[in-house]
Amino acid sequence: MKFIFTFICWCCVINAIGQRCGTTDYLGQHGASIITGTTTNTETAGRDTLKNEVIVIPVVIHIVYHNNAQNISNEQVLSQLEVLNNDYRRLNADNARTPVPFASLAADTRITFCLAKVDPNGRHTTGIIHKYTKAELFLSDDEMKFSSKGGDDAWDSKKYLNIWVCNLFGRTLGYSVLPGSPSNTDGIVIQYNAFGTTGTLNPPFNKGRTATHEIGHWLGLRHLWGDAVCGNDGIADTPPQQSSNSNCPSFPHSSSCSVNSFGDMFMNYMDFTDDDCMNMFTHGQKNEMRGQFATGGFRNSFLNSTVCDSSNAQGDPFPEDDINAGISVYPNPFTDQVIISYKNVSEAAGKTIKLYDVTGKLYLTQILKSSKTSISVANLPNGIYFLKTESDVKPKIFKLIKQPSNRF
């Protein structure tokens, strides 16, 4: 018998009982129609991840609301993006609260998130959709993912992480598909008052960790206890625990299947504790999630997604490094340096060049003084960058890839 295991979700109870999951109901309604995570990825980036590459995931937020409270602000959305980028890069302010015995296991996943700047039709977008629905609430049955059912249709799941924010029935805070699920339902769903850190929120789930948890599922992670008594999540450096934890236990917190005195890793994002109690992923979880972007992985196509760069709006291709344009930028891919070369000094003098990553973060600004300028980029993280000449009548943009040096 082929087991269908494509949908993991977690739900939080707003009292001391703990958190409740809608998996059973969901599989009961849709299990027979959901594919497993063992199908083949037919759309790829044509490359593997680079060593230490910072992977950027473009995000589109579908806010499906029935009343003003559910129509959360863009500020609330931005607060959630900040949480995700901090949590997945281990820049969260509460990382110092990771217990000492687990601190060496805590990882920077080198995964970041940005709001999409280009929609599937090539037009400019904020990456945030506000859509009214007649539905007062939604079950964990994917109806919020379809316009025909009162929701909003998914954007291309090979380029965008779709996040639906809406009013979920009961005490469910969120749920997610696993890698390999159908493209029209691929993404995560979050309760509107458990999204972000400002605005309409319901403590103790007001630190944005519901989305951190659900995206972990979207990237292939399971709950720490493997959804079984003393089960297995398949990750070597997450210790076994009897079941989920709720509220915020005191460290150490042991169970019948603890392997040592340190007990449960209840501060891990893949447990069910309060938002304020969560603060880490492990190196094993990092490797599992990043493996989804490797060659053949279900999220590999995201390595080629450029929809977070607004200069690509209207569907225009990136300008080529054409010597006839009077400027060339090389080498590409680069390791330690990038050279900007104009045909003559008069064309280069006074030009300002800026180097951005795909999230729009500015890494370098420089005014050119000669026809050929070399800039040092050895300390940049591996990944995709855009070099822009901002003093030209028509700015030129060059897409560059930083790869690790082969020197030892």
VMD Tcl script that draws the C-alpha trace (Angstrom):
set ca {
  {0.00 0.00 0.00}
  {1.35 3.42 -0.94}
  {1.17 5.74 2.02}
  {-0.04 9.22 1.34}
  {1.92 11.66 3.46}
  {1.85 15.03 1.85}
  {0.34 17.43 4.30}
  {1.64 18.40 7.73}
  {0.10 21.18 9.75}
  {0.13 22.39 13.28}
  {-2.50 24.21 15.19}
  {-2.34 26.05 18.46}
  {-4.92 26.09 21.23}
  {-5.31 29.48 22.85}
  {-5.31 27.90 26.31}
  {-3.12 25.59 28.35}
  {-4.25 22.39 26.61}
  {-1.67 22.87 23.87}
  {-1.84 22.87 20.09}
  {-4.09 20.90 17.82}
  {-3.42 19.69 14.26}
  {-5.92 19.39 11.41}
  {-4.07 16.66 9.52}
  {-6.70 13.98 10.12}
  {-9.57 16.10 8.85}
  {-7.58 17.30 5.88}
  {-6.48 13.83 4.78}
  {-10.00 12.53 5.34}
  {-11.33 15.06 2.84}
  {-8.48 15.27 0.35}
  {-6.09 12.40 0.99}
  {-7.07 10.35 -2.03}
  {-6.45 13.24 -4.40}
  {-3.07 14.38 -3.03}
  {0.16 13.16 -4.58}
  {3.06 12.04 -2.46}
  {6.41 13.77 -2.08}
  {8.10 11.13 -4.26}
  {7.24 12.50 -7.70}
  {9.84 13.99 -10.04}
  {10.59 17.69 -10.19}
  {10.23 18.54 -13.88}
  {11.26 22.21 -13.66}
  {14.74 22.96 -12.35}
  {17.25 25.79 -12.17}
  {19.80 23.82 -14.15}
  {22.36 24.16 -11.38}
  {23.05 23.01 -7.86}
  {23.29 25.27 -4.84}
  {26.65 26.93 -4.36}
  {28.65 26.32 -1.21}
  {27.33 28.65 1.52}
  {24.97 30.30 -0.96}
  {22.32 32.45 0.66}
  {19.12 31.12 -0.89}
  {16.44 33.74 -1.51}
  {12.77 32.73 -1.54}
  {10.34 35.18 -3.19}
  {7.07 35.41 -1.28}
  {3.55 36.49 -2.22}
  {1.09 37.15 0.61}
  {-2.60 36.49 -0.15}
  {-4.62 38.28 2.54}
  {-8.13 36.86 2.22}
  {-10.38 38.85 4.55}
  {-14.05 39.13 5.48}
  {-13.85 42.10 7.83}
  {-11.45 44.90 8.76}
  {-9.77 42.92 11.54}
  {-8.84 40.14 9.11}
  {-7.54 42.62 6.53}
  {-4.17 42.97 8.21}
  {-1.90 45.88 7.32}
  {1.14 45.80 5.08}
  {3.11 46.80 8.17}
  {2.03 43.56 9.84}
  {3.14 41.63 6.76}
  {6.56 43.31 6.81}
  {6.97 42.46 10.48}
  {6.47 38.79 9.58}
  {9.09 38.97 6.82}
  {11.53 40.41 9.34}
  {10.87 37.50 11.71}
  {11.43 34.94 8.95}
  {14.71 36.50 7.86}
  {15.93 36.70 11.44}
  {14.85 33.17 12.38}
  {16.24 31.46 9.29}
  {19.56 33.36 9.51}
  {19.85 32.88 13.31}
  {19.73 36.64 13.76}
  {16.76 36.46 16.11}
  {17.34 38.53 19.23}
  {16.30 35.63 21.47}
  {18.94 33.21 20.12}
  {20.88 33.79 23.33}
  {18.13 31.86 25.12}
  {19.09 28.59 23.43}
  {20.27 26.32 26.28}
  {24.04 25.83 26.35}
  {23.87 22.04 25.62}
  {21.97 22.79 22.38}
  {23.76 26.00 21.34}
  {26.38 24.22 19.22}
  {23.58 22.51 17.27}
  {21.82 25.79 16.39}
  {22.24 26.80 12.74}
  {22.08 29.71 10.35}
  {20.18 28.08 7.48}
  {21.38 30.72 4.98}
  {17.83 31.04 3.67}
  {16.13 34.42 3.32}
  {12.77 35.72 2.14}
  {11.71 38.74 0.09}
  {8.38 40.09 -1.11}
  {7.92 39.57 -4.83}
  {8.30 42.70 -6.99}
  {7.10 41.10 -10.23}
  {3.81 39.22 -10.64}
  {3.31 36.16 -12.89}
  {2.31 38.48 -15.78}
  {5.52 40.47 -15.53}
  {3.92 43.51 -13.89}
  {5.10 45.44 -10.85}
  {3.65 44.21 -7.55}
  {4.08 44.81 -3.84}
  {3.91 41.06 -3.25}
  {0.88 41.64 -1.01}
  {-2.68 40.94 -2.17}
  {-5.72 42.12 -0.21}
  {-8.86 40.29 -1.34}
  {-12.33 40.45 0.17}
  {-14.21 37.19 0.64}
  {-17.79 36.46 1.59}
  {-16.53 33.52 3.64}
  {-16.42 34.37 7.34}
  {-13.87 31.61 7.96}
  {-12.06 28.76 6.23}
  {-11.50 25.13 7.14}
  {-8.16 23.43 6.57}
  {-9.41 22.31 3.18}
  {-7.59 24.68 0.79}
  {-10.64 26.71 -0.27}
  {-8.77 29.92 0.53}
  {-6.38 28.97 -2.31}
  {-9.01 29.24 -5.05}
  {-10.82 32.34 -6.30}
  {-13.73 30.16 -7.33}
  {-14.22 29.20 -3.68}
  {-13.86 32.64 -2.16}
  {-10.08 32.63 -1.85}
  {-7.22 33.73 -4.09}
  {-5.44 31.60 -6.70}
  {-1.82 30.57 -6.17}
  {0.98 32.19 -8.12}
  {3.53 29.99 -9.91}
  {4.79 27.74 -7.12}
  {8.12 27.20 -8.92}
  {8.95 30.88 -8.46}
  {6.91 32.05 -5.46}
  {6.22 30.84 -1.96}
  {2.47 31.41 -1.61}
  {1.33 32.40 1.88}
  {-2.40 32.68 2.51}
  {-3.45 34.72 5.55}
  {-7.08 34.31 6.53}
  {-9.51 33.40 9.31}
  {-9.13 29.69 10.02}
  {-11.83 27.71 11.80}
  {-11.41 26.80 15.44}
  {-7.97 26.87 17.04}
  {-5.92 26.12 13.96}
  {-3.04 28.56 13.57}
  {-1.60 27.28 10.33}
  {-0.84 24.41 8.01}
  {1.48 23.63 5.11}
  {1.92 21.29 2.21}
  {5.07 19.23 1.83}
  {7.45 19.51 -1.14}
  {5.98 17.74 -4.17}
  {2.35 18.72 -3.59}
  {0.12 20.03 -6.42}
  {1.15 23.45 -7.69}
  {-2.28 25.02 -7.21}
  {-2.23 24.32 -3.47}
  {1.52 24.65 -2.86}
  {2.23 27.00 0.04}
  {1.30 27.67 3.64}
  {-1.80 29.04 5.38}
  {-1.64 31.18 8.52}
  {-4.32 32.45 10.89}
  {-4.53 36.24 10.49}
  {-3.99 36.99 14.19}
  {-0.88 34.79 14.41}
  {1.00 36.50 11.57}
  {3.82 38.93 12.32}
  {4.64 40.90 15.45}
  {2.49 44.01 15.16}
  {-1.17 44.73 14.47}
  {-3.97 42.18 14.92}
  {-2.42 39.45 17.08}
  {-3.39 36.94 19.74}
  {-0.75 36.15 22.41}
  {1.09 33.89 23.05}
  {1.32 33.41 19.30}
  {2.34 36.97 18.49}
  {6.03 36.63 17.58}
  {5.62 35.35 14.01}
  {6.82 31.83 14.76}
  {3.74 30.14 13.23}
  {5.02 31.08 9.77}
  {8.58 30.05 10.70}
  {7.23 26.63 11.69}
  {4.99 26.13 8.66}
  {7.71 27.12 6.19}
  {9.83 24.47 7.88}
  {7.20 21.95 6.74}
  {7.12 23.56 3.28}
  {10.86 22.83 3.14}
  {10.45 19.20 4.17}
  {10.77 19.23 7.97}
  {8.60 17.10 10.21}
  {7.61 17.64 13.81}
  {10.35 16.68 16.26}
  {8.48 13.65 17.59}
  {7.64 12.38 14.10}
  {3.89 12.62 14.86}
  {4.14 9.41 16.88}
  {4.87 8.54 20.50}
  {8.66 8.75 20.75}
  {8.69 8.92 16.97}
  {11.46 10.04 14.63}
  {11.67 13.21 12.53}
  {14.51 11.77 10.47}
  {17.00 14.41 11.67}
  {20.03 13.09 13.56}
  {20.70 16.10 15.77}
  {17.16 16.63 17.10}
  {16.79 14.46 20.21}
  {13.80 12.12 20.47}
  {10.86 13.25 22.55}
  {7.65 11.55 23.57}
  {5.25 14.04 21.97}
  {4.72 17.75 21.39}
  {5.37 20.39 24.02}
  {3.10 23.35 24.71}
  {3.39 26.62 26.61}
  {7.06 27.19 27.55}
  {8.68 24.44 29.65}
  {11.66 25.02 31.89}
  {14.98 23.56 30.76}
  {15.72 20.72 31.04}
  {12.41 19.08 30.20}
  {12.63 15.30 29.89}
  {10.23 12.64 28.69}
  {10.15 8.85 28.75}
  {12.21 8.65 25.56}
  {14.86 11.27 26.36}
  {18.35 9.95 25.64}
  {20.15 12.14 28.17}
  {19.59 14.70 30.90}
  {19.12 17.55 28.42}
  {15.71 16.18 27.44}
  {13.49 17.74 24.77}
  {14.58 20.44 22.34}
  {11.34 22.30 23.05}
  {12.81 25.62 21.88}
  {13.08 24.23 18.33}
  {10.81 25.88 15.75}
  {9.31 22.48 14.89}
  {7.79 21.90 18.34}
  {4.45 23.32 19.53}
  {5.67 25.69 22.25}
  {4.68 29.37 22.54}
  {6.24 31.81 20.07}
  {8.35 33.39 22.79}
  {9.85 29.98 23.63}
  {11.05 29.10 20.09}
  {14.50 30.18 18.91}
  {16.39 27.61 16.80}
  {16.77 25.20 13.91}
  {19.55 22.59 14.01}
  {22.30 21.92 11.47}
  {20.51 18.71 10.49}
  {17.30 20.63 9.84}
  {19.28 23.20 7.87}
  {20.73 20.48 5.63}
  {17.29 18.94 5.11}
  {15.76 22.26 4.06}
  {18.65 23.33 1.84}
  {18.56 19.90 0.21}
  {15.21 20.83 -1.30}
  {17.06 23.39 -3.47}
  {19.77 21.00 -4.67}
  {19.70 19.52 -8.17}
  {16.59 17.33 -8.38}
  {15.06 18.90 -5.27}
  {11.47 20.11 -5.34}
  {12.48 23.71 -4.61}
  {15.47 23.77 -6.99}
  {13.69 26.08 -9.47}
  {13.79 28.89 -6.89}
  {17.51 29.30 -7.57}
  {16.57 30.93 -10.89}
  {13.67 33.03 -9.61}
  {14.31 36.75 -10.13}
  {10.86 38.07 -9.22}
  {12.20 40.02 -6.23}
  {14.00 42.39 -8.61}
  {11.69 45.21 -9.73}
  {13.88 46.03 -12.73}
  {12.56 42.82 -14.29}
  {8.95 44.05 -14.20}
  {6.88 44.03 -17.38}
  {8.58 40.76 -18.31}
  {11.67 42.43 -19.79}
  {14.80 40.28 -19.83}
  {17.89 41.30 -17.94}
  {20.23 43.42 -20.08}
  {23.07 41.39 -21.51}
  {26.75 42.21 -20.97}
  {26.98 43.63 -24.49}
  {30.25 45.31 -25.49}
  {28.28 47.39 -28.00}
  {26.57 49.05 -25.04}
  {29.92 50.53 -24.09}
  {30.32 48.59 -20.85}
  {31.14 45.06 -19.81}
  {31.19 43.40 -16.41}
  {33.24 40.27 -15.77}
  {34.01 37.57 -14.70}
  {30.59 36.01 -14.30}
  {30.30 33.91 -12.17}
  {32.81 35.72 -9.95}
  {34.73 34.82 -6.82}
  {37.05 37.53 -5.44}
  {36.61 40.49 -7.76}
  {34.37 42.04 -10.40}
  {35.74 44.26 -13.18}
  {33.67 47.05 -14.74}
  {35.11 48.07 -18.09}
  {34.04 50.96 -20.37}
  {35.35 51.60 -23.87}
  {36.97 54.83 -22.76}
  {37.46 56.88 -19.61}
  {35.08 59.66 -20.68}
  {32.18 57.19 -20.69}
  {33.12 55.85 -17.25}
  {34.13 58.97 -15.33}
  {31.55 60.02 -12.77}
  {29.33 56.97 -13.24}
  {27.93 55.50 -10.03}
  {27.64 51.74 -9.75}
  {25.70 49.93 -7.03}
  {25.67 46.25 -6.15}
  {22.49 44.70 -4.68}
  {21.47 41.20 -3.70}
  {18.10 39.83 -4.85}
  {16.34 41.09 -1.74}
  {17.32 44.65 -2.65}
  {19.99 44.95 0.04}
  {22.70 47.38 -1.05}
  {26.21 45.99 -0.61}
  {28.37 48.50 -2.45}
  {28.31 51.99 -3.97}
  {31.25 53.29 -5.99}
  {31.95 56.22 -8.31}
  {34.05 55.23 -11.32}
  {37.15 57.25 -12.18}
  {38.76 55.21 -14.94}
  {37.71 53.09 -17.89}
  {38.43 49.90 -15.97}
  {37.62 49.44 -12.28}
  {38.10 46.35 -10.15}
  {35.99 45.98 -7.03}
  {36.75 43.51 -4.25}
  {33.85 41.18 -3.51}
  {35.61 38.30 -1.77}
  {33.64 38.80 1.44}
  {30.21 38.70 -0.17}
  {27.99 35.67 0.55}
  {27.59 33.30 -2.39}
  {24.46 33.90 -4.44}
  {22.87 36.14 -7.08}
  {23.59 39.89 -7.31}
  {22.63 42.80 -9.54}
  {25.09 45.50 -10.53}
  {23.41 48.72 -11.64}
  {24.94 51.74 -13.37}
  {22.82 54.56 -11.95}
  {24.33 57.58 -13.72}
  {23.47 56.53 -17.26}
  {20.51 58.03 -19.08}
  {19.20 54.48 -19.26}
  {20.58 52.53 -16.28}
  {22.14 49.19 -17.14}
  {21.69 46.13 -14.94}
  {23.95 43.10 -14.87}
  {22.97 39.85 -13.18}
  {25.99 38.27 -11.49}
  {26.58 35.06 -9.57}
  {29.04 34.82 -6.68}
  {30.54 31.35 -6.39}
  {33.09 29.97 -3.91}
  {36.76 30.17 -4.74}
  {38.48 26.93 -5.75}
  {41.68 27.97 -4.06}
  {42.74 26.11 -0.92}
}
mol new
graphics top color blue
foreach p $ca { graphics top sphere $p radius 0.5 }
foreach p [lrange $ca 0 end-1] q [lrange $ca 1 end] { graphics top cylinder $p $q radius 0.2 }
display resetview
